[in-house]
Amino acid sequence: MDGNIIIKTITRNVVDGGRDAIGIYRVGPAADPIALDFALEAKCYVPTTSVTVKDLSRLISRLRHRQFGILVTTSYLASQAYQELRSDGHPVVVIAGSDIAAILVKAGLGTPDAVRQWLTAQFPAA
């Protein structure tokens, strides 16, 4: 989605402290960028299951000073969770299932077969 993201650490599958990855986001000119720390939480839910306030609060509670969050989900954010996120001004970027689909289509991966082939090429079985 964005070439300015650098993942520094991918956390364990369980007991990850509300974060699935930690990284930096580069902002500014290529010759002299600044690095903003972020924590990422991923939720792989079916399209009919929303990300709840409880799910989101785990990520928010783990954000450190001057850090922002990224929530990636294959579903969507429940309206109450979204309203609380925005009204409280939490620095969290939400990338929902529809955003993922749009990113894939923009990259020329508009069919399940195209995505499957790309995944196989990018992440060959060991």
C-alpha positions as CSV (number, residue, x, y, z in Angstrom):
1,M,0.0,0.0,0.0
2,D,2.8,2.4,0.8
3,G,6.5,2.2,0.2
4,N,7.3,4.4,3.2
5,I,6.4,1.6,5.7
6,I,9.2,-0.5,7.2
7,I,8.3,-3.4,9.5
8,K,10.9,-3.8,12.2
9,T,9.4,-6.6,14.2
10,I,6.7,-9.2,13.7
11,T,5.4,-10.4,17.0
12,R,4.4,-13.9,18.2
13,N,1.1,-15.4,17.0
14,V,-0.2,-15.5,20.6
15,V,0.4,-13.3,23.7
16,D,1.6,-10.5,21.4
17,G,0.5,-7.7,23.7
18,G,-2.1,-6.3,21.3
19,R,0.4,-5.8,18.5
20,D,1.1,-8.0,15.5
21,A,4.0,-5.9,14.1
22,I,6.0,-2.8,15.0
23,G,7.5,-0.6,12.4
24,I,8.3,2.9,11.2
25,Y,6.7,5.2,8.7
26,R,9.0,7.5,6.8
27,V,7.8,11.1,6.3
28,G,9.5,13.9,4.4
29,P,12.0,14.1,1.6
30,A,14.0,10.9,0.7
31,A,17.3,12.7,1.6
32,D,16.2,13.6,5.1
33,P,13.1,11.7,6.3
34,I,11.8,11.4,9.8
35,A,10.7,8.1,11.2
36,L,7.3,7.8,13.0
37,D,6.9,4.6,15.1
38,F,3.7,2.6,14.8
39,A,2.1,-0.6,16.2
40,L,0.1,-2.7,13.9
41,E,-2.8,-5.1,14.8
42,A,-4.3,-7.4,12.2
43,K,-7.7,-9.1,12.6
44,C,-8.6,-11.8,10.1
45,Y,-12.4,-12.0,10.5
46,V,-15.1,-13.1,8.1
47,P,-16.8,-10.2,6.4
48,T,-19.9,-10.5,8.7
49,T,-17.8,-10.2,11.9
50,S,-16.9,-6.7,12.9
51,V,-13.8,-5.5,14.8
52,T,-15.2,-4.3,18.2
53,V,-14.4,-1.7,20.7
54,K,-12.6,-4.4,22.8
55,D,-10.4,-5.4,19.8
56,L,-9.5,-1.8,19.1
57,S,-8.9,-0.9,22.8
58,R,-6.1,-3.5,23.0
59,L,-4.2,-1.7,20.2
60,I,-4.9,1.8,21.6
61,S,-3.8,0.8,25.1
62,R,-0.4,-0.4,23.7
63,L,0.4,2.8,21.8
64,R,3.4,4.6,23.3
65,H,4.1,8.3,23.3
66,R,4.5,9.7,19.8
67,Q,3.4,6.4,18.2
68,F,0.4,5.7,16.0
69,G,-1.5,2.6,15.3
70,I,-2.6,0.7,12.2
71,L,-5.5,-1.7,12.4
72,V,-5.8,-4.0,9.4
73,T,-8.9,-6.2,9.1
74,T,-10.4,-8.4,6.5
75,S,-13.8,-7.3,7.7
76,Y,-14.9,-3.9,9.0
77,L,-14.9,-1.8,12.1
78,A,-18.1,-1.7,14.2
79,S,-19.8,1.7,14.1
80,Q,-19.4,2.2,17.9
81,A,-15.7,1.4,17.7
82,Y,-15.2,3.7,14.7
83,Q,-17.2,6.5,16.5
84,E,-15.1,6.2,19.7
85,L,-11.9,6.0,17.7
86,R,-12.6,9.3,15.9
87,S,-14.3,11.2,18.7
88,D,-11.5,10.4,21.1
89,G,-8.9,11.4,18.5
90,H,-6.8,8.3,18.7
91,P,-4.0,8.2,16.1
92,V,-5.1,4.9,14.4
93,V,-5.3,4.2,10.7
94,V,-7.9,1.7,9.8
95,I,-7.5,-0.5,6.7
96,A,-10.6,-2.6,6.3
97,G,-11.6,-5.4,4.0
98,S,-12.9,-3.0,1.3
99,D,-9.6,-1.0,1.4
100,I,-7.7,-4.2,1.0
101,A,-9.9,-5.1,-2.0
102,A,-9.3,-1.7,-3.6
103,I,-5.6,-2.0,-3.1
104,L,-5.5,-5.4,-4.7
105,V,-7.6,-4.2,-7.7
106,K,-5.4,-1.1,-8.1
107,A,-2.3,-3.5,-8.2
108,G,-3.9,-5.5,-11.0
109,L,-5.0,-8.4,-8.7
110,G,-8.7,-8.1,-9.1
111,T,-9.6,-11.8,-9.0
112,P,-9.1,-14.6,-6.4
113,D,-6.9,-16.5,-8.9
114,A,-4.7,-13.5,-9.5
115,V,-4.3,-12.9,-5.7
116,R,-3.5,-16.6,-5.2
117,Q,-0.8,-16.6,-7.9
118,W,0.7,-13.5,-6.5
119,L,0.8,-14.9,-3.0
120,T,2.3,-18.1,-4.3
121,A,5.0,-16.2,-6.1
122,Q,5.7,-13.9,-3.2
123,F,5.6,-16.5,-0.4
124,P,6.7,-19.9,-1.8
125,A,6.1,-22.9,0.4
126,A,9.2,-23.9,2.3
